[in-house]
Structures are given as structure tokens and as C-alpha cells.
Amino acid sequence: MRPIIIWKAIHHSLLAIVGGYLVSAATARAIAVALVMSGALPRSEAATAASMAAFVVYLGVALWAFAEHRAWRIWVGFTSIIVVSLGVVAALTPALVDQGGAV
């Protein structure tokens, strides 16, 4: 095998594993906070529902990491998803703390 092919395989694998974890963790937190703030679920059930959704997000992100040929698109996509998810958490957290709930 050529060294470039090996490097691309290692890079995409690391993106799928590490990037997938970071994206799914940020998304799970945003989903949990949004469910609690909307009043749809209590905190414990929102955390469980968000954790289950995170598995689906992780699967999609990992598949995308291997399907995309250009690594910069993966980096931009992962970064934008993480920034938006953490922005949702940052926007909703002060209201959650005001209600007496810890995040």
C-alpha cells in the first residue's frame, strides 16, 4: 500500500472515532437541555433520550467521516455542528439555572 492511502485511512478513522465522540456528546447535551427547557421531559428522561439520540448521531457522523473524500469538509462540518450545539446549550443554560436546575 502507498503511504498516502494509509495516512488517509488513519486520518479518517481518527476523525470518525474522536470527532464522532465530540459531535455526539455536544449534540446530546444540546438535546437534553432543549428537552428540559421545553418542558417535554423531566431531566432524567431527557438525559436518557438524548443519550439514545447520541448513538444515532455518532453512527451518522462516523459514516460521513468515511464516505467523504475531502477531510477539510469533515473538519468544517464537525466544527460547525459542535459550535451550534454548544451555542444552544449556552443560550438555554442560564434559563435552566434560573429555574433551580443544575446542568
C-alpha positions as CSV (number, residue, x, y, z in Angstrom):
1,M,0.0,0.0,0.0
2,R,1.1,3.5,-0.6
3,P,1.8,5.7,2.4
4,I,-0.8,8.3,1.4
5,I,-3.5,5.8,1.4
6,I,-2.5,4.6,4.8
7,W,-2.4,8.1,6.1
8,K,-5.9,8.9,4.7
9,A,-7.2,5.7,6.4
10,I,-5.7,6.6,9.7
11,H,-6.9,10.3,9.4
12,H,-10.5,9.3,8.6
13,S,-10.5,6.7,11.4
14,L,-9.4,9.2,13.9
15,L,-12.0,11.7,12.6
16,A,-14.7,9.1,12.9
17,I,-13.7,8.0,16.4
18,V,-12.7,11.2,18.1
19,G,-14.8,13.6,16.0
20,G,-17.8,11.4,16.3
21,Y,-17.5,11.3,20.1
22,L,-17.2,15.1,20.3
23,V,-20.1,15.8,17.9
24,S,-22.4,13.2,19.6
25,A,-21.5,14.5,23.1
26,A,-22.2,18.1,22.2
27,T,-25.4,17.2,20.4
28,A,-26.6,15.0,23.3
29,R,-26.1,17.9,25.7
30,A,-28.0,20.3,23.4
31,I,-30.8,17.9,23.0
32,A,-31.1,17.2,26.8
33,V,-31.1,20.9,27.7
34,A,-33.6,21.7,24.9
35,L,-35.9,18.9,26.1
36,V,-35.8,20.1,29.7
37,M,-36.3,23.7,28.8
38,S,-39.3,22.9,26.5
39,G,-40.9,21.1,29.4
40,A,-41.3,18.0,27.2
41,L,-39.5,15.6,29.6
42,P,-38.1,15.7,33.2
43,R,-34.3,15.9,33.5
44,S,-33.6,12.2,33.9
45,E,-35.7,11.2,31.0
46,A,-34.3,14.0,28.8
47,A,-30.8,12.7,29.6
48,T,-31.8,9.2,28.6
49,A,-33.5,10.3,25.4
50,A,-30.5,12.5,24.5
51,S,-28.1,9.6,25.1
52,M,-30.1,7.4,22.8
53,A,-30.2,10.0,20.1
54,A,-26.4,10.4,20.5
55,F,-25.9,6.9,19.3
56,V,-27.7,7.7,16.1
57,V,-25.7,10.9,15.7
58,Y,-22.4,9.0,16.3
59,L,-23.4,6.4,13.6
60,G,-24.2,9.1,11.1
61,V,-21.0,11.1,11.8
62,A,-18.8,8.0,11.6
63,L,-20.4,7.0,8.3
64,W,-19.9,10.5,7.0
65,A,-16.3,10.5,8.0
66,F,-15.6,7.5,5.8
67,A,-17.9,8.5,2.9
68,E,-16.4,12.0,2.4
69,H,-13.2,12.1,0.4
70,R,-12.1,15.5,1.4
71,A,-11.0,15.8,5.1
72,W,-11.5,19.6,5.3
73,R,-15.2,19.1,4.7
74,I,-15.4,16.7,7.6
75,W,-13.5,19.2,9.8
76,V,-15.7,22.1,8.9
77,G,-18.9,20.0,9.3
78,F,-17.8,18.7,12.7
79,T,-16.7,22.1,13.9
80,S,-19.9,23.8,12.8
81,I,-22.1,21.1,14.4
82,I,-20.2,21.4,17.7
83,V,-20.3,25.2,17.7
84,V,-24.1,25.2,17.0
85,S,-24.8,22.6,19.7
86,L,-22.7,24.4,22.3
87,G,-24.4,27.6,21.3
88,V,-27.8,26.1,22.0
89,V,-26.5,24.9,25.4
90,A,-25.0,28.3,26.2
91,A,-28.3,30.1,25.2
92,L,-30.5,27.8,27.2
93,T,-28.4,27.2,30.3
94,P,-28.9,30.5,32.1
95,A,-32.7,30.0,32.0
96,L,-32.2,26.4,33.3
97,V,-30.1,27.6,36.2
98,D,-32.7,30.3,37.0
99,Q,-35.2,27.6,37.4
100,G,-33.1,25.9,40.1
101,G,-31.8,23.1,38.0
102,A,-28.1,22.2,37.6
103,V,-26.7,21.4,34.3
